[in-house]
Amino acid sequence: MTDLNGEDNDVPMVEEVEEEPAGPLSEQAEKFVEAGLAEGVARRLDEVFQSGSMTAEELDERALEALKEIEAEGAIQVLDEFAQSDLSHVQNKSAFLCGVMKTYRQRLKAGGQQNAPPKGPDEEKIKEILDRTGYPLDVTTGQRKYGPPPGWEGEPPSGYGFEVFVGKIPKEFFEDEIIPMFEDCGKIYDLRLMMDPQSGYNRGYAFITFCEREGASKAVDTYNNYEIQKGRKMGVCLSVAKCRLFVGSIPKHKTKEEIREEFEKILEGIRDVIIYHMAEDKAKNRGFCFLDFDSHLKASQARRKLSNPRLMVFGNKQVTVDWADPLEEPDQDVMSKVKVLYIRNLNVATTEEKLTEIFTNFGELDRVKKLKDYAFVHFKERDPCVQALEAMNRQEIEGEIVEISLAKPLSEEAKKKRSERRQQIQQQRTPTPSRDIYGGYDYGYDYYSQDYYRGGYEDPYYGYHDYYAYDAYYRPPPPPPPRDTHHQRYRSARY
């Protein structure tokens, strides 16, 4: 080709290539456009469906709405990342897609850098474990959950002593390396490995729930401070999911059924309601209750809702709410040596002499201590103690059906916490003189509740748990401020 100066030009001409127009939208893509998605996003989503990564039925309304809120280029990037993910163990793909979108937003805030995907688990080993155990594996962007066991019936293991927290796990570890270690300790109910969506590695910790307490205890003994890699030791300790709330300012005339009915109007997942009756009047509760939920998530949502000062229950009542402290379950070896019975729901008029007369029929007693509507009966031998428990639990004593269990010795750590809590309570109970109908020394709080009494005795008996020992440990009402009426100020001025 000759240029304007008459010289040859060796640069070849490049023809402009026109972009091929996109084909017509599929029927499904047109529906997404009508629903508010950009055309490019609707096309990419339709391609995801056609690839088999997800079906239209698996996309829920929440994920679709979240996708609309992201700009078109970002939404296409999210769908690309979703389609490239390993979805083989993902049970809820809409939730997984939402997790990818959340990670995308977090990445934008951090500067938009995308980390290289890490090496994942050994899928052959994972498959071998799942085929051998029959357990499901559910993967989301935030965690990988293994379990529960196939054919499990009834409630999952709950309460202190079933679950362990495993910390300082190498970030590149997955179930294929963790499960073989801990399944030797006992039957696993589930394992939850917490994941970092941005890096793709685990967060360095997991929770493992065992079907039996012995499995959890063995896991702590075996793997706490275990050197999992050179110079790296794991930390394993007992854990418990917070599923119980303490709720105060409950009308004392309300029954358990009425309390549950009221809270179920506004809360979800309530599994049980626990109340305690006044020792002097069994028809009244003590002004508080405990709400048990079927998951930590439901309990956390309920706590947030009940903390709202604008929320009123029972007509015009504002309640107080806090997490309930879990009771530590003593070691099985310790419980196998207990020779003390805890008896609750006694008639207030029942005497220690009467209890001594009843329980001496089973064996020689060391002593009996009764406080208000509960008591502890000390046997000299274990066997008669167990026989009395089996024979007398849920039986009537002087007009009341009593509940009996083995008393639970406190650990040294629990004794320390109880001592600190007792000091705090006694400080809050310090009476402030006030000119009111109670003479200035009683503000409606039960000064003679079990824990107040218990703190005054120094002997082995007071190392035992009240089986339901939450009473008197939650938010004792502070004394009201001294009244400062015009009448009082006038009298102060005169005298």
FENGIMO-V148321 format. One record per residue. N is the residue number from 1. PSI is psi in whole degrees, 0 to 359 (none if undefined). OMEGA is omega in whole degrees, 0 to 359 (* if undefined). Layout:
n=N psi=PSI omega=OMEGA
n=N psi=PSI omega=OMEGA
//
This chain:
n=1 psi=134 omega=182
n=2 psi=132 omega=180
n=3 psi=189 omega=185
n=4 psi=337 omega=179
n=5 psi=3 omega=179
n=6 psi=12 omega=180
n=7 psi=151 omega=178
n=8 psi=143 omega=177
n=9 psi=119 omega=184
n=10 psi=352 omega=182
n=11 psi=119 omega=182
n=12 psi=153 omega=177
n=13 psi=138 omega=178
n=14 psi=122 omega=180
n=15 psi=136 omega=177
n=16 psi=130 omega=181
n=17 psi=121 omega=179
n=18 psi=138 omega=178
n=19 psi=132 omega=179
n=20 psi=131 omega=179
n=21 psi=141 omega=178
n=22 psi=144 omega=180
n=23 psi=175 omega=180
n=24 psi=150 omega=178
n=25 psi=145 omega=174
n=26 psi=167 omega=180
n=27 psi=320 omega=180
n=28 psi=318 omega=180
n=29 psi=322 omega=178
n=30 psi=322 omega=178
n=31 psi=322 omega=180
n=32 psi=322 omega=177
n=33 psi=316 omega=178
n=34 psi=329 omega=180
n=35 psi=352 omega=176
n=36 psi=2 omega=178
n=37 psi=148 omega=174
n=38 psi=153 omega=185
n=39 psi=316 omega=180
n=40 psi=321 omega=179
n=41 psi=319 omega=179
n=42 psi=319 omega=178
n=43 psi=314 omega=182
n=44 psi=323 omega=178
n=45 psi=321 omega=178
n=46 psi=323 omega=177
n=47 psi=324 omega=177
n=48 psi=317 omega=178
n=49 psi=315 omega=183
n=50 psi=333 omega=180
n=51 psi=345 omega=181
n=52 psi=1 omega=179
n=53 psi=329 omega=181
n=54 psi=150 omega=175
n=55 psi=161 omega=179
n=56 psi=327 omega=181
n=57 psi=335 omega=182
n=58 psi=348 omega=178
n=59 psi=114 omega=181
n=60 psi=172 omega=185
n=61 psi=324 omega=182
n=62 psi=316 omega=180
n=63 psi=321 omega=180
n=64 psi=317 omega=179
n=65 psi=321 omega=179
n=66 psi=325 omega=180
n=67 psi=326 omega=179
n=68 psi=333 omega=186
n=69 psi=351 omega=180
n=70 psi=142 omega=179
n=71 psi=156 omega=189
n=72 psi=313 omega=182
n=73 psi=316 omega=179
n=74 psi=321 omega=180
n=75 psi=321 omega=178
n=76 psi=321 omega=178
n=77 psi=319 omega=177
n=78 psi=315 omega=180
n=79 psi=324 omega=176
n=80 psi=315 omega=181
n=81 psi=321 omega=178
n=82 psi=313 omega=183
n=83 psi=332 omega=181
n=84 psi=354 omega=181
n=85 psi=156 omega=174
n=86 psi=107 omega=185
n=87 psi=14 omega=187
n=88 psi=331 omega=181
n=89 psi=14 omega=180
n=90 psi=119 omega=182
n=91 psi=326 omega=179
n=92 psi=94 omega=187
n=93 psi=331 omega=175
n=94 psi=317 omega=178
n=95 psi=323 omega=178
n=96 psi=318 omega=178
n=97 psi=319 omega=177
n=98 psi=322 omega=178
n=99 psi=321 omega=177
n=100 psi=319 omega=178
n=101 psi=320 omega=179
n=102 psi=317 omega=179
n=103 psi=321 omega=179
n=104 psi=315 omega=180
n=105 psi=317 omega=180
n=106 psi=324 omega=179
n=107 psi=322 omega=177
n=108 psi=317 omega=179
n=109 psi=328 omega=182
n=110 psi=2 omega=178
n=111 psi=3 omega=174
n=112 psi=8 omega=180
n=113 psi=137 omega=180
n=114 psi=123 omega=181
n=115 psi=150 omega=176
n=116 psi=137 omega=181
n=117 psi=135 omega=181
n=118 psi=166 omega=173
n=119 psi=125 omega=183
n=120 psi=188 omega=179
n=121 psi=163 omega=175
n=122 psi=102 omega=187
n=123 psi=329 omega=178
n=124 psi=319 omega=178
n=125 psi=320 omega=177
n=126 psi=314 omega=180
n=127 psi=321 omega=180
n=128 psi=319 omega=179
n=129 psi=315 omega=181
n=130 psi=320 omega=178
n=131 psi=323 omega=182
n=132 psi=320 omega=185
n=133 psi=334 omega=185
n=134 psi=6 omega=180
n=135 psi=149 omega=172
n=136 psi=158 omega=173
n=137 psi=117 omega=181
n=138 psi=121 omega=183
n=139 psi=128 omega=170
n=140 psi=178 omega=180
n=141 psi=338 omega=184
n=142 psi=340 omega=180
n=143 psi=162 omega=173
n=144 psi=118 omega=185
n=145 psi=122 omega=178
n=146 psi=124 omega=181
n=147 psi=176 omega=5
n=148 psi=179 omega=181
n=149 psi=149 omega=177
n=150 psi=139 omega=178
n=151 psi=11 omega=180
n=152 psi=132 omega=179
n=153 psi=147 omega=179
n=154 psi=188 omega=183
n=155 psi=150 omega=174
n=156 psi=156 omega=177
n=157 psi=132 omega=181
n=158 psi=161 omega=182
n=159 psi=170 omega=184
n=160 psi=135 omega=173
n=161 psi=351 omega=180
n=162 psi=332 omega=187
n=163 psi=141 omega=175
n=164 psi=148 omega=172
n=165 psi=129 omega=179
n=166 psi=114 omega=182
n=167 psi=167 omega=179
n=168 psi=38 omega=175
n=169 psi=134 omega=175
n=170 psi=136 omega=188
n=171 psi=335 omega=183
n=172 psi=5 omega=181
n=173 psi=146 omega=174
n=174 psi=187 omega=185
n=175 psi=328 omega=184
n=176 psi=340 omega=178
n=177 psi=339 omega=183
n=178 psi=315 omega=185
n=179 psi=312 omega=181
n=180 psi=331 omega=179
n=181 psi=311 omega=191
n=182 psi=340 omega=180
n=183 psi=343 omega=175
n=184 psi=342 omega=181
n=185 psi=334 omega=182
n=186 psi=173 omega=182
n=187 psi=124 omega=180
n=188 psi=133 omega=172
n=189 psi=308 omega=173
n=190 psi=160 omega=176
n=191 psi=129 omega=180
n=192 psi=109 omega=179
n=193 psi=117 omega=183
n=194 psi=131 omega=186
n=195 psi=150 omega=173
n=196 psi=108 omega=185
n=197 psi=331 omega=184
n=198 psi=321 omega=182
n=199 psi=334 omega=184
n=200 psi=354 omega=177
n=201 psi=167 omega=175
n=202 psi=163 omega=184
n=203 psi=1 omega=178
n=204 psi=6 omega=178
n=205 psi=161 omega=180
n=206 psi=163 omega=174
n=207 psi=133 omega=179
n=208 psi=123 omega=176
n=209 psi=130 omega=179
n=210 psi=156 omega=179
n=211 psi=335 omega=179
n=212 psi=149 omega=179
n=213 psi=329 omega=182
n=214 psi=324 omega=179
n=215 psi=317 omega=179
n=216 psi=318 omega=180
n=217 psi=318 omega=179
n=218 psi=324 omega=179
n=219 psi=318 omega=178
n=220 psi=313 omega=182
n=221 psi=324 omega=186
n=222 psi=319 omega=192
n=223 psi=355 omega=174
n=224 psi=127 omega=184
n=225 psi=22 omega=177
n=226 psi=131 omega=181
n=227 psi=98 omega=184
n=228 psi=332 omega=172
n=229 psi=161 omega=182
n=230 psi=119 omega=180
n=231 psi=5 omega=182
n=232 psi=117 omega=181
n=233 psi=136 omega=177
n=234 psi=157 omega=171
n=235 psi=126 omega=181
n=236 psi=127 omega=178
n=237 psi=161 omega=178
n=238 psi=144 omega=181
n=239 psi=167 omega=174
n=240 psi=133 omega=178
n=241 psi=135 omega=179
n=242 psi=104 omega=180
n=243 psi=6 omega=183
n=244 psi=134 omega=178
n=245 psi=143 omega=168
n=246 psi=130 omega=180
n=247 psi=119 omega=180
n=248 psi=177 omega=181
n=249 psi=39 omega=176
n=250 psi=134 omega=176
n=251 psi=129 omega=188
n=252 psi=342 omega=182
n=253 psi=357 omega=183
n=254 psi=140 omega=178
n=255 psi=170 omega=178
n=256 psi=317 omega=181
n=257 psi=319 omega=180
n=258 psi=322 omega=179
n=259 psi=315 omega=180
n=260 psi=317 omega=180
n=261 psi=320 omega=181
n=262 psi=315 omega=183
n=263 psi=333 omega=178
n=264 psi=346 omega=175
n=265 psi=332 omega=187
n=266 psi=348 omega=184
n=267 psi=153 omega=179
n=268 psi=152 omega=172
n=269 psi=16 omega=179
n=270 psi=123 omega=180
n=271 psi=326 omega=181
n=272 psi=156 omega=174
n=273 psi=129 omega=181
n=274 psi=126 omega=176
n=275 psi=162 omega=175
n=276 psi=139 omega=184
n=277 psi=152 omega=174
n=278 psi=138 omega=180
n=279 psi=324 omega=184
n=280 psi=337 omega=183
n=281 psi=97 omega=185
n=282 psi=348 omega=179
n=283 psi=349 omega=182
n=284 psi=145 omega=172
n=285 psi=174 omega=186
n=286 psi=12 omega=176
n=287 psi=8 omega=176
n=288 psi=167 omega=177
n=289 psi=172 omega=173
n=290 psi=134 omega=178
n=291 psi=120 omega=176
n=292 psi=132 omega=181
n=293 psi=159 omega=183
n=294 psi=357 omega=176
n=295 psi=159 omega=177
n=296 psi=323 omega=180
n=297 psi=312 omega=181
n=298 psi=321 omega=179
n=299 psi=320 omega=180
n=300 psi=319 omega=178
n=301 psi=321 omega=179
n=302 psi=319 omega=179
n=303 psi=318 omega=179
n=304 psi=318 omega=182
n=305 psi=316 omega=182
n=306 psi=341 omega=179
n=307 psi=350 omega=179
n=308 psi=117 omega=183
n=309 psi=343 omega=180
n=310 psi=350 omega=181
n=311 psi=126 omega=178
n=312 psi=140 omega=176
n=313 psi=165 omega=182
n=314 psi=42 omega=178
n=315 psi=288 omega=184
n=316 psi=33 omega=183
n=317 psi=132 omega=170
n=318 psi=123 omega=184
n=319 psi=161 omega=171
n=320 psi=148 omega=184
n=321 psi=144 omega=176
n=322 psi=165 omega=175
n=323 psi=141 omega=174
n=324 psi=134 omega=178
n=325 psi=127 omega=179
n=326 psi=144 omega=174
n=327 psi=135 omega=176
n=328 psi=134 omega=175
n=329 psi=124 omega=179
n=330 psi=159 omega=177
n=331 psi=147 omega=181
n=332 psi=325 omega=179
n=333 psi=322 omega=179
n=334 psi=313 omega=182
n=335 psi=332 omega=181
n=336 psi=349 omega=180
n=337 psi=359 omega=183
n=338 psi=134 omega=180
n=339 psi=27 omega=183
n=340 psi=134 omega=177
n=341 psi=139 omega=172
n=342 psi=126 omega=183
n=343 psi=124 omega=179
n=344 psi=167 omega=180
n=345 psi=32 omega=177
n=346 psi=157 omega=170
n=347 psi=135 omega=182
n=348 psi=329 omega=183
n=349 psi=348 omega=180
n=350 psi=134 omega=184
n=351 psi=165 omega=175
n=352 psi=326 omega=179
n=353 psi=319 omega=179
n=354 psi=317 omega=179
n=355 psi=322 omega=178
n=356 psi=318 omega=179
n=357 psi=319 omega=182
n=358 psi=312 omega=190
n=359 psi=347 omega=173
n=360 psi=337 omega=179
n=361 psi=341 omega=182
n=362 psi=339 omega=180
n=363 psi=175 omega=184
n=364 psi=134 omega=181
n=365 psi=149 omega=173
n=366 psi=314 omega=176
n=367 psi=171 omega=178
n=368 psi=135 omega=176
n=369 psi=121 omega=180
n=370 psi=137 omega=177
n=371 psi=116 omega=180
n=372 psi=248 omega=185
n=373 psi=23 omega=175
n=374 psi=164 omega=183
n=375 psi=163 omega=173
n=376 psi=131 omega=180
n=377 psi=118 omega=182
n=378 psi=121 omega=174
n=379 psi=156 omega=177
n=380 psi=337 omega=179
n=381 psi=155 omega=183
n=382 psi=315 omega=187
n=383 psi=311 omega=177
n=384 psi=331 omega=177
n=385 psi=313 omega=180
n=386 psi=321 omega=178
n=387 psi=319 omega=179
n=388 psi=321 omega=178
n=389 psi=312 omega=182
n=390 psi=326 omega=184
n=391 psi=327 omega=191
n=392 psi=347 omega=180
n=393 psi=134 omega=181
n=394 psi=23 omega=175
n=395 psi=165 omega=183
n=396 psi=131 omega=173
n=397 psi=112 omega=179
n=398 psi=51 omega=172
n=399 psi=358 omega=181
n=400 psi=136 omega=174
n=401 psi=117 omega=186
n=402 psi=154 omega=175
n=403 psi=127 omega=186
n=404 psi=139 omega=175
n=405 psi=168 omega=174
n=406 psi=135 omega=177
n=407 psi=149 omega=185
n=408 psi=112 omega=180
n=409 psi=144 omega=178
n=410 psi=142 omega=172
n=411 psi=166 omega=180
n=412 psi=321 omega=179
n=413 psi=319 omega=179
n=414 psi=323 omega=178
n=415 psi=320 omega=180
n=416 psi=315 omega=179
n=417 psi=319 omega=181
n=418 psi=321 omega=179
n=419 psi=317 omega=179
n=420 psi=318 omega=181
n=421 psi=322 omega=180
n=422 psi=319 omega=178
n=423 psi=319 omega=179
n=424 psi=316 omega=181
n=425 psi=317 omega=181
n=426 psi=326 omega=176
n=427 psi=320 omega=180
n=428 psi=338 omega=181
n=429 psi=355 omega=182
n=430 psi=116 omega=186
n=431 psi=142 omega=176
n=432 psi=120 omega=182
n=433 psi=138 omega=180
n=434 psi=143 omega=181
n=435 psi=80 omega=176
n=436 psi=181 omega=188
n=437 psi=343 omega=180
n=438 psi=5 omega=178
n=439 psi=8 omega=175
n=440 psi=3 omega=185
n=441 psi=355 omega=181
n=442 psi=120 omega=184
n=443 psi=31 omega=177
n=444 psi=354 omega=180
n=445 psi=146 omega=182
n=446 psi=95 omega=181
n=447 psi=337 omega=185
n=448 psi=32 omega=176
n=449 psi=164 omega=191
n=450 psi=320 omega=185
n=451 psi=334 omega=176
n=452 psi=314 omega=178
n=453 psi=314 omega=186
n=454 psi=324 omega=183
n=455 psi=347 omega=184
n=456 psi=358 omega=184
n=457 psi=139 omega=179
n=458 psi=80 omega=174
n=459 psi=171 omega=187
n=460 psi=332 omega=183
n=461 psi=323 omega=187
n=462 psi=15 omega=170
n=463 psi=6 omega=183
n=464 psi=147 omega=174
n=465 psi=138 omega=153
n=466 psi=128 omega=186
n=467 psi=330 omega=180
n=468 psi=43 omega=194
n=469 psi=65 omega=168
n=470 psi=343 omega=188
n=471 psi=138 omega=174
n=472 psi=7 omega=180
n=473 psi=3 omega=183
n=474 psi=117 omega=170
n=475 psi=61 omega=176
n=476 psi=136 omega=186
n=477 psi=130 omega=177
n=478 psi=154 omega=179
n=479 psi=144 omega=178
n=480 psi=151 omega=179
n=481 psi=149 omega=178
n=482 psi=141 omega=181
n=483 psi=140 omega=183
n=484 psi=58 omega=182
n=485 psi=165 omega=178
n=486 psi=323 omega=181
n=487 psi=317 omega=181
n=488 psi=320 omega=179
n=489 psi=325 omega=179
n=490 psi=316 omega=180
n=491 psi=322 omega=180
n=492 psi=321 omega=180
n=493 psi=326 omega=182
n=494 psi=322 omega=188
n=495 psi=none omega=*
//
